């Protein structure tokens, strides 16, 4: 499933420029031209990321951000704020408003894409959570960054760890290669070469799980699934 980004900007040229570049990265974009419209769109469906202009007609970006943070359903929604006003930056990313990041206008679209990727990556760990996971004889403790098989510690690379974390957290469900690339590597869109990256890492991960390698099942043409008993 593509990453859903809501772009809130009242200037049509800037709005379509942002949409163009984010869609090229594989993100699915929705747009809003005012603060009120933004809140309505978020209420209809919470996006994965909000790109929010500060200067908007009516309710400004600061107020939109504050309202979203005050609502438990959207308190953790990643928000990148766009602002031409350097003097509000401290407030934008501070506790008062609580945006995850900001970009000064004018900004380069390359920079926006990089920030979007970084903010989404940071937002991801909370999806898998920090609680210890166990499937069969495989245990993973995210907070201590420890993996054991039959009680014996296994050395994993950071990517292997994140991959196993994603699979265990979704035990019993199929995860597509694209999903894993997005989750573990931060790629918005996968091509064939990148898909093979997942396969290579899964192969190495399986080898390290010894007798429990069967926990990672290949779902042909789709991806991988962590097998429970
Ligand atoms: Ca504006």
Boltz pocket constraint, residues with backbone or C-beta under 6 A from the ligand:
constraints:
  - pocket:
      binder: B
      contacts: [[A, 9], [A, 10], [A, 11], [A, 53], [A, 54], [A, 55], [A, 56]]
      max_distance: 6.0
